[in-house]
Every structure is written in structure tokens, then in C-alpha cells.
Amino acid sequence: MKNCVALVALIAASLSPSLAFAATASSSMTVSTTVVQSCKIVSVTNLTFGQYFPTTTNATQPLDSTNSVQVSCVAGSTGVSIALDQGQNATSSSTCDSPQRRMASTSGDFLSYQIFSNSTRTLPYGCSAGVNTKDFAANAFTSTDAVTVTQYGRIPAGQDPKKASYTDTVGVTVTF
């Protein structure tokens, strides 16, 4: 009997006009962001020359080497450049426009070297924006994939250094 009453109540409730139905209202929202120009240095390889022979080979021939810098920027980035500072052992007459870089030994002796932006080693690489930096074309960055830039190093021939290991540290800056 209890089951029968429950069943009648259920049927009556389903036929009742006072039964509440869910109502809806809708709208929309805007989702947005701004992608700003940004860049990062992905990697820098060392500029390693190997051995310099001042009495034989390098008495008349320079010693050349290369290294690379990888830069990643947001697609569409403009005004991007890579600069190399003068190094920690530059001469007192060194400037960003005309860097006079030197490697130093632990005993304070020096060996001059140069870094160029072209393979023929005629364009010195420096830190004066728009003068001797690597400036990218407006369409250089079509994705965030890294772009590799090669630097061309040279130790000029005819130097008379003492026997030692020579090093320098050059700062790399990307401006965007």
C-alpha cells in the first residue's frame, strides 16, 4: 500500500503545473592578451683559437676562428641587435666604435685579437648600436625559433707574445 501511495504522488507531481523548470540566460566574454616584443640569448659558444705560433706560421699568417650566438625573439620583433663589448683586457684607446681587444696571460702579458661580423673579416664587431653591431632585418624573426649569428675571430700575424695561455671575456648583449 505504501508503494502505491508513493507512485500516485510521483505521477501527480509530474503532472502538476507548479513544477519548476530551469531557466537560462547567456552572454559572452572577451578573452585577450598582448604579446610584447621580447628576446633572449639561447646560447653563446666560446671563441677558441687553438695554438698561436709566432715564430713560424703566425709570423706571417693570422690565426682565425669562429663562434656563434643564438638569439630567439618573438615573431615580428623589430629593432633587434647583438653587441659585443670591448672585453676585459681592451687597450686604453679602445672604444665601442673601434674595439682594441686583447687576451691576457696570468702574468699580465697581452695578445691582441679582433672579432668581425663578416667572413672576410673586414667589419669589426663592437658595441655601438647601428655602427658595428649585428642588426636584424624587420622580417628576421618569423617564429620564436633561434637565429644563429656567427662571429669571425682573428689573432693578427706578427705578434711577439710570451709563452703562456691567454684569455679574455667579452660580454654579449641583445637589444630589442
Contacts in CASP RR format, 6 or more apart in sequence:
PFRMAT RR
TARGET T0000
AUTHOR 0000-0000-0000
METHOD contacts of the structure
MODEL  1
MKNCVALVALIAASLSPSLAFAATASSSMTVSTTVVQSCKIVSVTNLTFG
QYFPTTTNATQPLDSTNSVQVSCVAGSTGVSIALDQGQNATSSSTCDSPQ
RRMASTSGDFLSYQIFSNSTRTLPYGCSAGVNTKDFAANAFTSTDAVTVT
QYGRIPAGQDPKKASYTDTVGVTVTF
13 19 0 8 1.000
35 74 0 8 1.000
36 74 0 8 1.000
37 73 0 8 1.000
37 74 0 8 1.000
37 76 0 8 1.000
37 77 0 8 1.000
37 78 0 8 1.000
37 176 0 8 1.000
38 73 0 8 1.000
38 74 0 8 1.000
38 77 0 8 1.000
38 176 0 8 1.000
39 71 0 8 1.000
39 72 0 8 1.000
39 73 0 8 1.000
39 74 0 8 1.000
39 77 0 8 1.000
39 80 0 8 1.000
39 174 0 8 1.000
39 176 0 8 1.000
40 71 0 8 1.000
40 72 0 8 1.000
40 73 0 8 1.000
40 174 0 8 1.000
41 69 0 8 1.000
41 70 0 8 1.000
41 71 0 8 1.000
41 172 0 8 1.000
41 174 0 8 1.000
42 70 0 8 1.000
42 71 0 8 1.000
42 72 0 8 1.000
42 146 0 8 1.000
43 68 0 8 1.000
43 69 0 8 1.000
43 70 0 8 1.000
43 146 0 8 1.000
44 67 0 8 1.000
44 68 0 8 1.000
44 69 0 8 1.000
44 70 0 8 1.000
44 172 0 8 1.000
45 67 0 8 1.000
45 68 0 8 1.000
45 69 0 8 1.000
46 67 0 8 1.000
47 65 0 8 1.000
47 66 0 8 1.000
47 67 0 8 1.000
47 115 0 8 1.000
47 151 0 8 1.000
47 153 0 8 1.000
47 170 0 8 1.000
48 65 0 8 1.000
48 67 0 8 1.000
49 63 0 8 1.000
49 64 0 8 1.000
49 65 0 8 1.000
49 113 0 8 1.000
49 153 0 8 1.000
49 155 0 8 1.000
50 63 0 8 1.000
50 65 0 8 1.000
52 58 0 8 1.000
52 63 0 8 1.000
52 111 0 8 1.000
52 155 0 8 1.000
52 159 0 8 1.000
52 161 0 8 1.000
53 59 0 8 1.000
54 158 0 8 1.000
54 159 0 8 1.000
54 160 0 8 1.000
54 161 0 8 1.000
57 63 0 8 1.000
58 155 0 8 1.000
58 157 0 8 1.000
58 158 0 8 1.000
58 159 0 8 1.000
59 157 0 8 1.000
59 158 0 8 1.000
60 157 0 8 1.000
60 158 0 8 1.000
61 157 0 8 1.000
62 154 0 8 1.000
62 155 0 8 1.000
62 156 0 8 1.000
62 157 0 8 1.000
63 154 0 8 1.000
63 155 0 8 1.000
63 157 0 8 1.000
64 121 0 8 1.000
64 152 0 8 1.000
64 153 0 8 1.000
64 154 0 8 1.000
64 155 0 8 1.000
65 153 0 8 1.000
65 154 0 8 1.000
66 150 0 8 1.000
66 151 0 8 1.000
66 152 0 8 1.000
66 153 0 8 1.000
67 150 0 8 1.000
67 151 0 8 1.000
67 153 0 8 1.000
68 148 0 8 1.000
68 149 0 8 1.000
68 150 0 8 1.000
68 151 0 8 1.000
69 82 0 8 1.000
69 148 0 8 1.000
69 149 0 8 1.000
69 151 0 8 1.000
69 172 0 8 1.000
70 146 0 8 1.000
70 147 0 8 1.000
70 148 0 8 1.000
70 149 0 8 1.000
71 80 0 8 1.000
71 82 0 8 1.000
71 146 0 8 1.000
71 147 0 8 1.000
71 149 0 8 1.000
71 174 0 8 1.000
72 144 0 8 1.000
72 145 0 8 1.000
72 146 0 8 1.000
72 147 0 8 1.000
73 80 0 8 1.000
73 141 0 8 1.000
73 144 0 8 1.000
73 147 0 8 1.000
73 176 0 8 1.000
74 141 0 8 1.000
74 144 0 8 1.000
75 141 0 8 1.000
75 142 0 8 1.000
75 143 0 8 1.000
75 144 0 8 1.000
76 138 0 8 1.000
76 139 0 8 1.000
76 141 0 8 1.000
76 142 0 8 1.000
77 136 0 8 1.000
77 140 0 8 1.000
77 141 0 8 1.000
77 176 0 8 1.000
78 138 0 8 1.000
79 135 0 8 1.000
79 136 0 8 1.000
79 138 0 8 1.000
79 175 0 8 1.000
79 176 0 8 1.000
80 135 0 8 1.000
80 136 0 8 1.000
80 140 0 8 1.000
80 141 0 8 1.000
80 174 0 8 1.000
80 175 0 8 1.000
80 176 0 8 1.000
81 129 0 8 1.000
81 130 0 8 1.000
81 133 0 8 1.000
81 134 0 8 1.000
81 135 0 8 1.000
81 136 0 8 1.000
81 174 0 8 1.000
81 175 0 8 1.000
81 176 0 8 1.000
82 133 0 8 1.000
82 134 0 8 1.000
82 149 0 8 1.000
82 172 0 8 1.000
82 173 0 8 1.000
82 174 0 8 1.000
82 175 0 8 1.000
83 96 0 8 1.000
83 126 0 8 1.000
83 127 0 8 1.000
83 128 0 8 1.000
83 129 0 8 1.000
83 133 0 8 1.000
83 134 0 8 1.000
83 172 0 8 1.000
83 173 0 8 1.000
83 175 0 8 1.000
84 99 0 8 1.000
84 115 0 8 1.000
84 125 0 8 1.000
84 126 0 8 1.000
84 127 0 8 1.000
84 133 0 8 1.000
84 151 0 8 1.000
84 170 0 8 1.000
84 171 0 8 1.000
84 172 0 8 1.000
84 173 0 8 1.000
85 96 0 8 1.000
85 99 0 8 1.000
85 126 0 8 1.000
85 127 0 8 1.000
85 170 0 8 1.000
85 171 0 8 1.000
85 172 0 8 1.000
85 173 0 8 1.000
86 94 0 8 1.000
86 95 0 8 1.000
86 96 0 8 1.000
86 99 0 8 1.000
86 100 0 8 1.000
86 101 0 8 1.000
86 126 0 8 1.000
86 127 0 8 1.000
86 170 0 8 1.000
87 99 0 8 1.000
87 101 0 8 1.000
87 168 0 8 1.000
87 169 0 8 1.000
87 170 0 8 1.000
87 171 0 8 1.000
88 104 0 8 1.000
88 168 0 8 1.000
88 169 0 8 1.000
88 170 0 8 1.000
89 101 0 8 1.000
89 102 0 8 1.000
89 103 0 8 1.000
89 104 0 8 1.000
89 110 0 8 1.000
89 168 0 8 1.000
90 99 0 8 1.000
90 100 0 8 1.000
90 101 0 8 1.000
90 102 0 8 1.000
91 100 0 8 1.000
91 102 0 8 1.000
93 100 0 8 1.000
94 100 0 8 1.000
94 101 0 8 1.000
96 126 0 8 1.000
96 127 0 8 1.000
96 128 0 8 1.000
96 131 0 8 1.000
96 132 0 8 1.000
97 126 0 8 1.000
97 128 0 8 1.000
97 131 0 8 1.000
97 132 0 8 1.000
98 124 0 8 1.000
99 114 0 8 1.000
99 115 0 8 1.000
99 124 0 8 1.000
99 125 0 8 1.000
99 126 0 8 1.000
99 127 0 8 1.000
99 132 0 8 1.000
100 112 0 8 1.000
101 112 0 8 1.000
101 113 0 8 1.000
101 114 0 8 1.000
101 115 0 8 1.000
101 168 0 8 1.000
101 170 0 8 1.000
102 110 0 8 1.000
102 111 0 8 1.000
102 112 0 8 1.000
102 113 0 8 1.000
102 168 0 8 1.000
103 110 0 8 1.000
103 111 0 8 1.000
103 113 0 8 1.000
103 166 0 8 1.000
103 167 0 8 1.000
103 168 0 8 1.000
104 110 0 8 1.000
104 166 0 8 1.000
104 167 0 8 1.000
104 168 0 8 1.000
105 111 0 8 1.000
105 161 0 8 1.000
105 162 0 8 1.000
105 164 0 8 1.000
105 165 0 8 1.000
105 166 0 8 1.000
106 164 0 8 1.000
106 165 0 8 1.000
107 162 0 8 1.000
107 164 0 8 1.000
109 161 0 8 1.000
109 162 0 8 1.000
109 164 0 8 1.000
109 166 0 8 1.000
110 161 0 8 1.000
110 166 0 8 1.000
111 155 0 8 1.000
111 159 0 8 1.000
111 161 0 8 1.000
111 166 0 8 1.000
112 155 0 8 1.000
112 156 0 8 1.000
112 159 0 8 1.000
113 153 0 8 1.000
113 154 0 8 1.000
113 155 0 8 1.000
113 156 0 8 1.000
113 168 0 8 1.000
114 121 0 8 1.000
114 124 0 8 1.000
114 153 0 8 1.000
114 154 0 8 1.000
114 155 0 8 1.000
114 156 0 8 1.000
115 124 0 8 1.000
115 125 0 8 1.000
115 126 0 8 1.000
115 151 0 8 1.000
115 152 0 8 1.000
115 153 0 8 1.000
115 154 0 8 1.000
115 170 0 8 1.000
116 122 0 8 1.000
116 123 0 8 1.000
116 124 0 8 1.000
116 125 0 8 1.000
116 151 0 8 1.000
116 152 0 8 1.000
116 153 0 8 1.000
116 154 0 8 1.000
117 123 0 8 1.000
117 124 0 8 1.000
117 125 0 8 1.000
117 132 0 8 1.000
117 134 0 8 1.000
117 151 0 8 1.000
117 152 0 8 1.000
118 152 0 8 1.000
119 150 0 8 1.000
119 152 0 8 1.000
121 152 0 8 1.000
121 153 0 8 1.000
121 154 0 8 1.000
123 132 0 8 1.000
124 132 0 8 1.000
125 132 0 8 1.000
125 133 0 8 1.000
125 134 0 8 1.000
125 151 0 8 1.000
126 132 0 8 1.000
126 133 0 8 1.000
127 133 0 8 1.000
127 173 0 8 1.000
129 135 0 8 1.000
129 175 0 8 1.000
133 175 0 8 1.000
134 149 0 8 1.000
136 147 0 8 1.000
140 147 0 8 1.000
141 147 0 8 1.000
END
